[in-house]
Amino acid sequence: MAEMTVEEKEVIINDLAAKVKQASKEDMDTFKEALGKLDAKALNDLLEKDLADKESVQKLNDLIVEMKESIKELKDNADSKPDGKNPLVKEIKEKREEIKGILNGLKNEVQLKANVTRASIVDNTESVRLGTIGQLGVKRRALYDYFSKFPVGMGNHNGTISYIDWDEDSITRAAAAVAEGGTFPESTAAYKEYSAKLKKIGDTLPVTEEFGEDEVLAAAELNNFLDVNVKTVIDSQIATGDGTSNTLDGLFNQSPAYTAVASSIQDANIKDLVRKMRTAIVKPRGSKYAPNFVAANSDVIDSYILKKDANNNYIFDLNTGQIAGLDIVEDNNLADDTLVVGEGRFGRIYEMGGITLSEGLVGSQYTADLKTIKARARLLFLIRVVDRTGFLKSTGIAADLVTLASDPV
């Protein structure tokens, strides 16, 4: 017998289903012929057809159901009729094993399974785990990085920085023109000694031994956490520390206050203020000072950079990084409505070895299986008294601008 095509086999199945359902004597010959041609192998070959189309698979399932129902009806009829009076039933009984195999084969081949998805694995914790811990944001270091650092070693220095300055309030410069035979004028020179103590800033964090043993990645970050905590306080105090108790004496506190003078400046702005403050420094002491920076927070700097004219054009170049020729030091520890102008080389940071990290036991920690991580720093921000005239601060920018815009009396 020639090999049947897939389409021919499908026609036989459809015809078989129809004939079985009708179950009449007149269809005997056709049914026998169909059973003779259709065996389990032929049906399995049919199932090798590409059944990707879900509708085709469903039709095949429906066909199986129809054939099973029809055969069941014939079996039920056989209970009430002798085999000799129902030849079709006799033929089916003779072929029952073959038909059973066909049906089982069909069922096994076309049975659909549920899609396997990630949800099929209950409580799945697998993932691509990153090998780092996300960091917290703090204010960017600015004034600390701007000023020069000078190391202080261990020794017999009492943790103190001492220096001698001219006592400007007590000196007299009396030089003058002298007539022939006249008496020379007499000046007065005076000195004064000053001193400042190194200040200590620190932080601690208790941690269990188990945390260090079982959470190595997180434990490694604790030192960095304390380091950042100490640096954040250092930065804040270098900017605005008032020097009382154990705090640093910061830039804003050590800088003399600027007194604005009515100057008839039309629509006075921050650039005008910075320029006038610079002038107030260099006019009496230009041989010593050349102011090179202006320190302010982001909002103050924005109020300068974002200023526009009547046609909404920016007045100042946005990319220079300067105000009136002075470098901008953006430090967000400084308060709103304030700024400082000065020469950076006269501000210095004296420190002992930066920030030191250590571990130790406090109280009953040994028996509690705890330890304390500690971070500490000793330093000093210094503007020598005689050098403070190289700095000026505006304690109220808005008020100073009003004064600069006003006319002299």
Secondary structure, 3 states (H helix, E strand, C coil): CCCCCHHHHHHHHHHHHHHHHHCCHHHHHHHHHHHHHCCHHHHHHHHCCCCCCHHHHHHHHHHHHHHHHHHHHHHHHHCCCCHHHCHHHHHHHHCHHHHHHHHHHHHHHHCCCCCCCHHHCCCCCCCCCCCCCCCCCCCCCCHHHHCEEEECCCCCCCCEEEEEEECCCCCECCCCCCCCCCCCCCCECCEEEEEEECEEEEEEEEEEHHHHHHCHHHHHHHHHHHHHHHHHHHHHHHHHCECCCCCCECHHHHCCECCCCCCCCCCCCHHHHHHHHHHHHHHHHCCCCCCCEEEECHHHHHHHHCCECCCCCECCCCCCCEECCEEEEECCCCCCCCEEEECHHHCEEEEEEEEEEEEECCCCHHHHCEEEEEEEEEEEEECCHHHHHHEEEECCHHHHHHHHHCCCC
